[in-house]
Amino acid sequence: MTTIFGEKRKMKKSLLILSLLIALFCISFASAFDVSADNKSSSVCTSSTLIANDLVSLSANESASTFSVTISGTASAFTTTVPYSFSLNSGQNSTIYSYITPSSKTAPGNYELIVKVGSNGVVKESRHSIIVADCRGAEIKIDSVRTACPCQTSTMILQLKNNGMYVEDYSLAVQGSLKNYVTLSQTRAVLGANQSTEISVVVNTTCNLLGNYDISFIASSNGITRATATTNYPILPCYEYEISTAKDSYLITEHENLTIPVSIKNDGTMNNTYKINLYGPSWARLENKEISAGIGGTANTNLLLNPDFGTTGNFSLKLDVMSTKGTVEKTKEIQIAIEKAYAVSIDVLKDKDIICNAQQTSYDVKVQNLGKYTSVVDLALEGPEWVNLSANTLTLASNEEKIIKLNAAPPYPSANQDYTVKIKASDSISKTSSADTIIITSATKEYCFAPSITIEKTSVSVNQDSAATLLVTIENKGKSTAQYIVEIAGTAANFVKLNPSVISVEPSKAQTLYLYIAPPVTMPAGDYDISISAKMNETAVLASKEVKINVVSTEIELPAENKTNETAGENGFVKFWKDLGTSFKNLYIKFITLFAKKESNVTKAENVTNISITITNLTNISENKTLSVNITANITNATEEQANATNATNVTANKTANATKTAEVNKSANATNESAAPKIISKIPTITVAKNSSKTIDMNDYFSDPNNKSLEFMVFKQQNLKLAFNDSKLTISSTDNSSDKYVISVYSTNGKEITPMNFTVVIGQSASANMAKTWDTIKEFCITYAYYLLGAIVLVIIIIIFSSGFYKKLIAFFEEEVPEKEKAAKKENNKN
């Protein structure tokens, strides 16, 4: 099978090679022929026929051949060629005929016809130049070139001639830049060969046309343009003119007279008259509304400006000009800017305010000259009689400003009322003005300086011959800094002090005072009241608060529980010891009181504010109970030794007793420890100050606040000793008249709680000298009160007997000697 297919491929290749050889042989022996034209160039009219001949000759030694004919070129569209195929024998020839017939719509011009003859792959061509003649031509002539003026109608004559050989029906049309302004007398003309006709042309231009324009006329027949003609049509500036001013914009001031020259130049070809209309504000007018100018001449008029005072801003003036001939209209705009010549501005720098009666307040008022020239400004004031200006007339240069004062002082008393105060500034020349107002409210002192009083407690209990302090805060809720007179009144006024009595407080600020309560020992126990009031000078009370004070007697009574063992059957000896104990208690109290009074003589008796000694919790004496003595003291100005005694609390006579059964004696002290009162860091040592000298100590070294609040300090005045605080620093200054020793009480407060501390100031003496004087005082006391000292010793012995339980043995001893008769009587009484 493979051998068979291989043989077939070899046969196909052989046949292909043979075919190629035969083709090459035929080409090499192809027939030779020639093509020749009898006419190379010819002319023909449209709708006519021209015949172009081409001769094809075959050589005698050539074999018979077949020929094909094709045509091309611009004339081929209207050419028919025959034959398009033929055969020739050796030595024969044949003619090819091309019929050239351009249609009537064929435009005249030069065309080309190409005749191609091919045989056996050989192609030869013959070219013919064909001229399509204008055998139907036409001609348009314009009689003359015309000129015109704007807004003018002109005419011209067209001549249309048929130069062709046929009768033509012509359509006429107009083209060019003025075609919309041209009218033909006729748009159609039928003309025979060599005939002509005239057509009238009317040109009507508008007034705004000026310059060179063109007009084209077109004649066509059967849709083919046969003739065209174009003419130039210049429109001359017959009525042209120009309106002008020196400038297009002017800057003037109010009430300024300005004359603006207005010129109209006649650029036309004839004399003319011009009417002028002015559009603008009433202060602008024309000197002449109608002017005339010859050819090339100029006419003038004036625009007069006279704006009144107060006329400012930007204005536009419009001049509308119309020429009488040609009615050519033109406009001219002029911009006028008018500035203030005399202008003032006034501004009260505050819109409203409240003034307290009997106070004077001044307000700044700014007056400015906004004009271009120096101005004398008159000032007028409208308002209540208690307002006035610091100046009534000002002289201000251009753009200068000055500040004057508006003074207001409403009298006292005046009711709360709003007053509108108007200030008007006027230029003395132009009378232009500016005004501004302020609303002033006249307020009463009660409104302006309204205080608020806050007291730490509204009720307090104080022992006779003791002292206490209350925190009093006075806040200024008004709008002005107030100087308050602080007064106290009431049934407790004799033993209550409040300092200082006059304070100055700024708006929304507060000042703290201390109410000092010290009922003397002679003050009967009971309820008292004190009223704290704040007011301004010459006013009623603005605020007040009342404090209830309960004065408690300092006499000591045994608690009820201590009397439970007293019976009608007590023997005289037992009752004697109990009464003796009570008596010595009172003697001990007197001892402490007298000693405190003795020491107070050093620093004046009036400075001692509170000494209170209380013995509490005297229980039945037994082995399981304790006797607690609680000594509390509130001392404002006592000796250092007494200050130390103040801090002693819960003195327990029986140290060996069971601590868990000890009664809680001083609950108020415990409550104080739990409070957030300032704490004492360390004790202030004795301060020695030489005569006529001073020394300063910082209280922050001795006090601190648990909550890290800032502390304030207070100290009461001392006679012939100057005490002054600067923040936390206390300066102590002595004089020649200062006493030898002072006990100073300092109070520290965080605004809610108060902590006191006492310290000693020695003037010109050392600590040893002070101690010697103290011993002298003790000796004097011992001599004077020897009996009381003896009683105190006996009291101590009794306390020891009671605390040790020995007293029971004594009572039992004496009870054994009671006669039997008394026992029998006692039993009988008990039965009854």
GUKOLVEX-198698 format. One record per residue (C-alpha): residue in three letters; chain; x, y, z. Coordinates in steps of 0.5 Angstrom, whole numbers. Example, Ala and Ser with C-alpha at 12.3 -4.5 7.8 and 13.67 -1.06 7.14 Angstrom:
ala  A  25  -9  16
ser  A  27  -2  14
***
This chain:
met  A  0  0  0
thr  A  6  5  2
thr  A  9  4  -5
ile  A  2  5  -9
phe  A  2  12  -5
gly  A  9  14  -7
glu  A  8  12  -14
lys  A  2  17  -14
arg  A  6  23  -11
lys  A  11  22  -16
met  A  6  23  -22
lys  A  3  29  -19
lys  A  9  33  -19
ser  A  11  31  -26
leu  A  4  34  -29
leu  A  5  40  -25
ile  A  12  41  -28
leu  A  9  40  -35
ser  A  4  45  -34
leu  A  9  50  -32
leu  A  13  49  -38
ile  A  7  49  -43
ala  A  5  56  -40
leu  A  12  59  -40
phe  A  12  57  -47
cys  A  5  60  -49
ile  A  7  66  -46
ser  A  14  67  -50
phe  A  10  66  -56
ala  A  4  70  -55
ser  A  1  74  -60
ala  A  4  81  -61
phe  A  -1  87  -63
asp  A  -2  95  -63
val  A  -7  100  -61
ser  A  -7  107  -64
ala  A  -12  113  -63
asp  A  -14  117  -69
asn  A  -16  123  -64
lys  A  -12  124  -58
ser  A  -16  131  -56
ser  A  -23  133  -58
ser  A  -28  138  -55
val  A  -36  136  -54
cys  A  -42  140  -51
thr  A  -46  137  -46
ser  A  -52  133  -49
ser  A  -48  132  -55
thr  A  -44  126  -57
leu  A  -37  125  -59
ile  A  -34  119  -62
ala  A  -27  117  -61
asn  A  -24  111  -65
asp  A  -18  106  -63
leu  A  -15  101  -68
val  A  -12  94  -66
ser  A  -8  91  -71
leu  A  -5  84  -70
ser  A  2  82  -73
ala  A  2  78  -79
asn  A  7  73  -76
glu  A  2  72  -70
ser  A  -3  67  -69
ala  A  -10  68  -68
ser  A  -12  72  -61
thr  A  -18  74  -57
phe  A  -18  81  -55
ser  A  -22  84  -49
val  A  -23  92  -48
thr  A  -24  96  -42
ile  A  -25  104  -40
ser  A  -23  108  -35
gly  A  -22  116  -33
thr  A  -26  122  -31
ala  A  -30  121  -38
ser  A  -31  114  -37
ala  A  -38  116  -33
phe  A  -41  119  -40
thr  A  -37  114  -45
thr  A  -40  107  -48
thr  A  -34  103  -52
val  A  -36  98  -57
pro  A  -34  92  -58
tyr  A  -32  90  -51
ser  A  -29  83  -54
phe  A  -27  81  -61
ser  A  -22  76  -64
leu  A  -17  77  -70
asn  A  -13  72  -74
ser  A  -6  73  -76
gly  A  -5  80  -80
gln  A  -12  83  -79
asn  A  -14  89  -75
ser  A  -21  92  -72
thr  A  -23  99  -69
ile  A  -26  100  -62
tyr  A  -31  106  -62
ser  A  -32  110  -56
tyr  A  -39  114  -56
ile  A  -37  120  -51
thr  A  -44  124  -49
pro  A  -44  128  -43
ser  A  -50  130  -40
ser  A  -53  137  -39
lys  A  -51  136  -32
thr  A  -44  135  -33
ala  A  -40  141  -31
pro  A  -36  144  -37
gly  A  -28  142  -36
asn  A  -23  137  -38
tyr  A  -24  130  -37
glu  A  -20  124  -39
leu  A  -22  117  -43
ile  A  -17  111  -42
val  A  -18  105  -47
lys  A  -15  99  -45
val  A  -14  93  -50
gly  A  -12  86  -47
ser  A  -10  79  -50
asn  A  -6  73  -47
gly  A  -4  77  -41
val  A  -2  83  -45
val  A  -5  90  -44
lys  A  -4  96  -48
glu  A  -8  103  -47
ser  A  -10  109  -51
arg  A  -11  116  -48
his  A  -16  121  -50
ser  A  -17  128  -47
ile  A  -24  130  -47
ile  A  -26  137  -47
val  A  -33  138  -44
ala  A  -35  145  -47
asp  A  -39  151  -44
cys  A  -44  150  -50
arg  A  -50  153  -45
gly  A  -46  158  -41
ala  A  -49  165  -39
glu  A  -46  171  -36
ile  A  -48  176  -31
lys  A  -45  184  -31
ile  A  -46  189  -25
asp  A  -47  196  -28
ser  A  -43  199  -23
val  A  -40  199  -16
arg  A  -44  203  -11
thr  A  -43  206  -4
ala  A  -48  207  1
cys  A  -49  210  8
pro  A  -52  206  14
cys  A  -59  206  15
gln  A  -60  208  7
thr  A  -63  204  1
ser  A  -59  203  -5
thr  A  -60  200  -12
met  A  -56  197  -18
ile  A  -57  193  -24
leu  A  -55  186  -26
gln  A  -55  184  -34
leu  A  -56  176  -35
lys  A  -54  174  -42
asn  A  -55  167  -45
asn  A  -48  165  -48
gly  A  -50  158  -50
met  A  -54  155  -56
tyr  A  -60  153  -52
val  A  -66  156  -49
glu  A  -64  156  -42
asp  A  -69  157  -36
tyr  A  -65  161  -31
ser  A  -66  161  -23
leu  A  -62  167  -19
ala  A  -60  167  -12
val  A  -56  172  -8
gln  A  -50  170  -3
gly  A  -45  174  1
ser  A  -45  178  7
leu  A  -50  182  5
lys  A  -55  177  3
asn  A  -60  178  8
tyr  A  -61  186  6
val  A  -61  185  -2
thr  A  -68  184  -6
leu  A  -68  182  -13
ser  A  -73  185  -18
gln  A  -74  178  -21
thr  A  -71  171  -19
arg  A  -72  167  -25
ala  A  -71  169  -33
val  A  -72  165  -39
leu  A  -67  166  -45
gly  A  -66  164  -52
ala  A  -59  163  -55
asn  A  -55  170  -54
gln  A  -61  173  -51
ser  A  -60  178  -44
thr  A  -64  181  -39
glu  A  -63  186  -34
ile  A  -65  185  -26
ser  A  -66  191  -21
val  A  -62  190  -14
val  A  -65  193  -8
val  A  -60  194  -2
asn  A  -63  196  5
thr  A  -58  196  10
thr  A  -59  197  18
cys  A  -56  203  22
asn  A  -51  199  25
leu  A  -47  196  19
leu  A  -41  200  17
gly  A  -35  197  13
asn  A  -34  193  7
tyr  A  -38  188  5
asp  A  -39  183  -1
ile  A  -45  181  -5
ser  A  -45  175  -10
phe  A  -50  173  -15
ile  A  -51  166  -18
ala  A  -55  164  -25
ser  A  -56  157  -25
ser  A  -61  152  -30
asn  A  -63  145  -29
gly  A  -59  145  -22
ile  A  -52  147  -25
thr  A  -49  154  -24
arg  A  -48  157  -31
ala  A  -46  164  -29
thr  A  -43  168  -22
ala  A  -42  175  -21
thr  A  -39  178  -14
thr  A  -39  186  -12
asn  A  -36  190  -7
tyr  A  -41  194  -3
pro  A  -38  199  2
ile  A  -42  202  7
leu  A  -39  209  9
pro  A  -40  212  16
cys  A  -44  217  14
tyr  A  -47  218  20
glu  A  -42  216  25
tyr  A  -40  220  31
glu  A  -36  219  38
ile  A  -38  221  45
ser  A  -33  222  50
thr  A  -31  224  57
ala  A  -24  226  60
lys  A  -25  220  64
asp  A  -30  214  65
ser  A  -30  214  73
tyr  A  -29  220  78
leu  A  -28  220  85
ile  A  -32  226  89
thr  A  -34  228  96
glu  A  -41  229  98
his  A  -43  236  97
glu  A  -38  237  92
asn  A  -39  241  85
leu  A  -36  237  79
thr  A  -37  239  72
ile  A  -35  234  67
pro  A  -34  236  59
val  A  -38  231  54
ser  A  -36  232  47
ile  A  -39  229  41
lys  A  -34  228  34
asn  A  -38  228  28
asp  A  -34  222  24
gly  A  -39  222  18
thr  A  -40  224  11
met  A  -45  230  13
asn  A  -47  235  18
asn  A  -51  232  24
thr  A  -55  234  30
tyr  A  -55  230  36
lys  A  -60  229  42
ile  A  -57  227  49
asn  A  -61  224  55
leu  A  -58  223  62
tyr  A  -60  217  66
gly  A  -58  217  73
pro  A  -59  221  80
ser  A  -63  227  81
trp  A  -56  231  83
ala  A  -53  230  76
arg  A  -56  234  70
leu  A  -54  236  63
glu  A  -52  243  61
asn  A  -55  242  54
lys  A  -59  236  51
glu  A  -58  237  44
ile  A  -52  239  40
ser  A  -50  240  33
ala  A  -43  238  29
gly  A  -41  239  22
ile  A  -37  234  18
gly  A  -31  232  22
gly  A  -33  237  27
thr  A  -34  237  35
ala  A  -40  239  39
asn  A  -39  240  47
thr  A  -44  240  53
asn  A  -43  239  60
leu  A  -45  234  65
leu  A  -46  238  72
leu  A  -46  234  79
asn  A  -48  237  86
pro  A  -49  231  91
asp  A  -52  233  97
phe  A  -49  232  104
gly  A  -51  225  106
thr  A  -50  222  99
thr  A  -45  217  99
gly  A  -43  211  95
asn  A  -42  208  88
phe  A  -47  211  82
ser  A  -47  210  75
leu  A  -49  215  70
lys  A  -51  213  63
leu  A  -51  218  57
asp  A  -56  216  51
val  A  -54  220  44
met  A  -58  219  38
ser  A  -56  222  31
thr  A  -62  226  28
lys  A  -59  223  21
gly  A  -59  216  20
thr  A  -62  215  27
val  A  -55  212  30
glu  A  -56  211  37
lys  A  -50  211  42
thr  A  -49  210  50
lys  A  -43  213  54
glu  A  -43  210  62
ile  A  -39  214  67
gln  A  -38  211  74
ile  A  -38  216  80
ala  A  -36  214  87
ile  A  -38  219  93
glu  A  -34  219  99
lys  A  -36  222  106
ala  A  -34  229  106
tyr  A  -36  230  114
ala  A  -38  223  117
val  A  -38  222  124
ser  A  -39  215  128
ile  A  -40  214  135
asp  A  -40  208  139
val  A  -42  206  147
leu  A  -37  201  148
lys  A  -42  197  153
asp  A  -49  196  151
lys  A  -52  195  158
asp  A  -50  195  165
ile  A  -53  195  172
ile  A  -51  201  177
cys  A  -52  201  184
asn  A  -56  207  187
ala  A  -51  212  190
gln  A  -45  209  186
gln  A  -42  213  180
thr  A  -40  209  174
ser  A  -36  211  167
tyr  A  -37  208  161
asp  A  -32  209  155
val  A  -35  212  148
lys  A  -31  212  142
val  A  -32  218  137
gln  A  -29  218  130
asn  A  -29  223  124
leu  A  -30  218  118
gly  A  -30  224  113
lys  A  -24  227  109
tyr  A  -24  234  113
thr  A  -23  236  120
ser  A  -30  236  123
val  A  -32  240  129
val  A  -37  234  133
asp  A  -43  237  137
leu  A  -45  231  142
ala  A  -52  231  145
leu  A  -54  227  151
glu  A  -61  224  152
gly  A  -63  220  159
pro  A  -64  221  166
glu  A  -61  227  170
trp  A  -56  223  173
val  A  -52  222  167
asn  A  -47  227  163
leu  A  -41  227  158
ser  A  -34  229  160
ala  A  -34  233  153
asn  A  -40  236  149
thr  A  -36  238  143
leu  A  -30  235  140
thr  A  -25  237  134
leu  A  -23  231  130
ala  A  -18  231  124
ser  A  -20  226  118
asn  A  -20  219  121
glu  A  -18  221  128
glu  A  -22  218  134
lys  A  -23  220  141
ile  A  -25  217  147
ile  A  -30  221  152
lys  A  -33  219  158
leu  A  -41  218  160
asn  A  -42  218  167
ala  A  -47  215  171
ala  A  -49  216  178
pro  A  -56  214  180
pro  A  -58  218  187
tyr  A  -60  214  193
pro  A  -65  212  194
ser  A  -68  210  187
ala  A  -73  204  185
asn  A  -70  199  180
gln  A  -71  201  173
asp  A  -68  201  166
tyr  A  -66  207  163
thr  A  -64  208  156
val  A  -59  213  155
lys  A  -58  216  148
ile  A  -51  220  145
lys  A  -52  223  139
ala  A  -45  226  135
ser  A  -47  231  129
asp  A  -42  234  124
ser  A  -43  242  125
ile  A  -42  243  118
ser  A  -46  237  114
lys  A  -50  236  120
thr  A  -49  229  119
ser  A  -50  225  125
ser  A  -49  218  128
ala  A  -52  215  135
asp  A  -51  210  140
thr  A  -55  208  146
ile  A  -54  204  153
ile  A  -59  201  157
ile  A  -57  203  165
thr  A  -61  199  170
ser  A  -61  203  177
ala  A  -61  198  182
thr  A  -62  198  190
lys  A  -57  197  195
glu  A  -61  191  197
tyr  A  -60  188  190
cys  A  -53  190  189
phe  A  -50  188  195
ala  A  -55  182  197
pro  A  -51  178  202
ser  A  -52  171  204
ile  A  -50  168  211
thr  A  -49  161  213
ile  A  -47  159  220
glu  A  -44  152  222
lys  A  -50  151  227
thr  A  -56  154  229
ser  A  -56  152  236
val  A  -51  150  241
ser  A  -50  149  248
val  A  -44  152  252
asn  A  -43  151  260
gln  A  -42  157  264
asp  A  -35  160  265
ser  A  -34  156  258
ala  A  -33  158  251
ala  A  -35  156  244
thr  A  -34  158  237
leu  A  -38  158  231
leu  A  -36  159  224
val  A  -40  164  220
thr  A  -39  165  213
ile  A  -42  172  209
glu  A  -42  171  202
asn  A  -43  177  197
lys  A  -49  175  192
gly  A  -49  182  189
lys  A  -45  185  183
ser  A  -41  190  186
thr  A  -36  189  192
ala  A  -39  191  198
gln  A  -37  193  205
tyr  A  -42  190  210
ile  A  -43  192  217
val  A  -44  186  221
glu  A  -48  186  228
ile  A  -51  182  233
ala  A  -57  183  237
gly  A  -61  178  242
thr  A  -61  176  249
ala  A  -54  173  248
ala  A  -51  179  246
asn  A  -48  180  253
phe  A  -43  174  252
val  A  -43  174  245
lys  A  -37  177  240
leu  A  -37  177  233
asn  A  -30  180  229
pro  A  -29  184  225
ser  A  -35  188  225
val  A  -34  191  218
ile  A  -32  187  212
ser  A  -31  188  205
val  A  -33  182  200
glu  A  -32  182  192
pro  A  -38  179  188
ser  A  -39  172  188
lys  A  -34  171  194
ala  A  -35  170  201
gln  A  -31  171  208
thr  A  -31  167  214
leu  A  -32  170  221
tyr  A  -32  167  228
leu  A  -38  167  233
tyr  A  -35  167  240
ile  A  -39  165  245
ala  A  -37  166  253
pro  A  -42  166  258
pro  A  -39  168  265
val  A  -40  164  271
thr  A  -46  169  273
met  A  -50  168  267
pro  A  -56  164  269
ala  A  -57  157  265
gly  A  -62  157  260
asp  A  -64  158  253
tyr  A  -61  165  249
asp  A  -61  167  242
ile  A  -57  171  238
ser  A  -58  174  231
ile  A  -53  176  226
ser  A  -54  181  221
ala  A  -51  184  215
lys  A  -52  191  212
met  A  -49  196  208
asn  A  -49  203  211
glu  A  -55  207  211
thr  A  -59  201  209
ala  A  -64  196  212
val  A  -61  189  214
leu  A  -60  185  208
ala  A  -59  179  211
ser  A  -60  175  218
lys  A  -59  169  221
glu  A  -61  167  228
val  A  -57  162  233
lys  A  -60  159  239
ile  A  -55  158  245
asn  A  -57  154  251
val  A  -52  156  257
val  A  -51  150  262
ser  A  -50  150  269
thr  A  -43  148  271
glu  A  -45  145  278
ile  A  -44  138  279
glu  A  -49  133  281
leu  A  -48  126  282
pro  A  -51  121  277
ala  A  -57  118  279
glu  A  -54  111  279
asn  A  -49  113  284
lys  A  -55  115  289
thr  A  -58  108  289
asn  A  -54  106  295
glu  A  -57  111  299
thr  A  -62  109  304
ala  A  -66  112  310
gly  A  -62  107  314
glu  A  -55  110  312
asn  A  -51  111  319
gly  A  -48  118  320
phe  A  -41  116  318
val  A  -42  113  312
lys  A  -46  119  310
phe  A  -41  124  312
trp  A  -36  120  308
lys  A  -40  121  302
asp  A  -42  128  303
leu  A  -34  130  304
gly  A  -33  127  297
thr  A  -38  131  294
ser  A  -35  137  298
phe  A  -28  136  296
lys  A  -30  135  288
asn  A  -33  142  289
leu  A  -26  145  292
tyr  A  -22  141  287
ile  A  -26  145  281
lys  A  -25  151  285
phe  A  -18  150  285
ile  A  -17  149  278
thr  A  -22  155  277
leu  A  -18  160  281
phe  A  -11  158  279
ala  A  -14  159  272
lys  A  -16  166  274
lys  A  -9  167  277
glu  A  -6  166  271
ser  A  -10  170  267
asn  A  -8  176  270
val  A  -2  176  266
thr  A  -6  177  260
lys  A  -12  180  262
ala  A  -18  177  265
glu  A  -22  179  259
asn  A  -18  174  254
val  A  -20  168  258
thr  A  -25  165  254
asn  A  -27  158  256
ile  A  -25  154  262
ser  A  -30  148  263
ile  A  -28  142  268
thr  A  -33  136  268
ile  A  -32  130  273
thr  A  -37  124  270
asn  A  -38  117  271
leu  A  -37  117  278
thr  A  -40  110  279
asn  A  -41  105  285
ile  A  -34  103  287
ser  A  -33  96  287
glu  A  -28  91  285
asn  A  -30  90  278
lys  A  -32  98  276
thr  A  -27  104  275
leu  A  -28  111  277
ser  A  -27  115  271
val  A  -25  123  271
asn  A  -26  127  265
ile  A  -23  133  265
thr  A  -24  138  259
ala  A  -23  145  257
asn  A  -24  150  252
ile  A  -19  155  253
thr  A  -18  161  248
asn  A  -12  165  252
ala  A  -10  161  258
thr  A  -3  159  261
glu  A  1  154  257
glu  A  0  149  263
gln  A  -7  149  262
ala  A  -7  148  255
asn  A  -4  142  256
ala  A  -9  140  261
thr  A  -14  141  256
asn  A  -12  135  252
ala  A  -12  130  258
thr  A  -18  126  257
asn  A  -21  120  261
val  A  -16  120  267
thr  A  -18  113  270
ala  A  -16  113  277
asn  A  -16  105  277
lys  A  -10  103  273
thr  A  -11  96  275
ala  A  -18  95  273
asn  A  -21  91  267
ala  A  -20  96  261
thr  A  -26  93  257
lys  A  -31  95  263
thr  A  -29  102  263
ala  A  -35  107  261
glu  A  -34  111  255
val  A  -34  118  258
asn  A  -32  123  252
lys  A  -36  121  246
ser  A  -36  128  243
ala  A  -28  127  243
asn  A  -28  121  239
ala  A  -33  124  234
thr  A  -28  130  233
asn  A  -23  125  232
glu  A  -27  122  226
ser  A  -28  129  223
ala  A  -24  132  218
ala  A  -22  138  222
pro  A  -15  140  221
lys  A  -9  136  225
ile  A  -4  139  230
ile  A  3  136  227
ser  A  7  139  233
lys  A  6  143  239
ile  A  8  151  238
pro  A  14  152  243
thr  A  15  158  247
ile  A  16  164  243
thr  A  21  169  246
val  A  20  176  243
ala  A  25  182  245
lys  A  21  189  247
asn  A  20  193  240
ser  A  22  187  236
ser  A  18  182  232
lys  A  18  174  230
thr  A  15  170  225
ile  A  12  163  225
asp  A  9  159  220
met  A  3  155  222
asn  A  4  150  216
asp  A  9  147  220
tyr  A  4  146  226
phe  A  -2  144  223
ser  A  -4  140  217
asp  A  -11  138  213
pro  A  -13  131  213
asn  A  -16  132  206
asn  A  -10  137  204
lys  A  -15  143  203
ser  A  -12  150  204
leu  A  -12  152  211
glu  A  -14  159  214
phe  A  -12  162  221
met  A  -15  166  226
val  A  -12  169  232
phe  A  -15  174  237
lys  A  -12  181  239
gln  A  -8  182  245
gln  A  -7  188  249
asn  A  0  192  247
leu  A  2  186  242
lys  A  1  186  235
leu  A  -1  180  231
ala  A  -2  180  224
phe  A  -3  174  219
asn  A  0  174  212
asp  A  -3  167  209
ser  A  0  162  214
lys  A  5  166  217
leu  A  4  170  224
thr  A  8  176  226
ile  A  8  177  233
ser  A  11  185  234
ser  A  12  187  241
thr  A  12  194  244
asp  A  14  198  250
asn  A  8  197  254
ser  A  7  189  252
ser  A  6  185  258
asp  A  11  180  260
lys  A  8  174  258
tyr  A  2  172  253
val  A  -2  166  252
ile  A  -4  166  245
ser  A  -10  162  242
val  A  -9  160  234
tyr  A  -15  157  230
ser  A  -14  153  224
thr  A  -20  152  219
asn  A  -21  148  213
gly  A  -28  152  212
lys  A  -32  147  216
glu  A  -28  145  222
ile  A  -24  149  227
thr  A  -18  146  231
pro  A  -15  151  236
met  A  -8  151  239
asn  A  -5  155  245
phe  A  2  157  246
thr  A  6  162  250
val  A  10  168  248
val  A  15  171  253
ile  A  17  179  252
gly  A  24  180  254
gln  A  24  174  259
ser  A  28  167  258
ala  A  24  161  259
ser  A  27  160  266
ala  A  25  167  269
asn  A  18  165  266
met  A  18  158  270
ala  A  21  162  276
lys  A  15  167  276
thr  A  10  161  275
trp  A  13  158  282
asp  A  12  164  285
thr  A  4  164  283
ile  A  4  157  286
lys  A  7  159  292
glu  A  2  164  293
phe  A  -4  160  292
cys  A  -1  155  297
ile  A  -1  160  302
thr  A  -8  163  300
tyr  A  -11  156  299
ala  A  -8  151  304
tyr  A  -15  149  307
tyr  A  -17  147  300
leu  A  -10  143  298
leu  A  -11  139  305
gly  A  -18  137  303
ala  A  -15  135  296
ile  A  -10  131  299
val  A  -16  128  304
leu  A  -20  127  297
val  A  -14  123  294
ile  A  -13  118  300
ile  A  -21  117  300
ile  A  -20  115  292
ile  A  -15  110  294
ile  A  -19  107  300
phe  A  -25  107  295
ser  A  -21  104  289
ser  A  -18  99  293
gly  A  -24  97  297
phe  A  -22  98  304
tyr  A  -28  102  305
lys  A  -32  96  305
lys  A  -28  94  311
leu  A  -29  101  315
ile  A  -36  101  314
ala  A  -37  93  316
phe  A  -33  95  322
phe  A  -37  101  324
glu  A  -44  97  323
glu  A  -42  92  328
glu  A  -42  97  333
val  A  -49  99  332
pro  A  -54  97  338
glu  A  -58  91  338
lys  A  -64  96  339
glu  A  -63  100  333
lys  A  -62  94  329
ala  A  -69  91  332
ala  A  -72  98  331
lys  A  -69  98  324
lys  A  -72  91  322
glu  A  -79  94  325
asn  A  -79  100  321
asn  A  -78  95  315
lys  A  -84  91  317
asn  A  -88  97  317
***
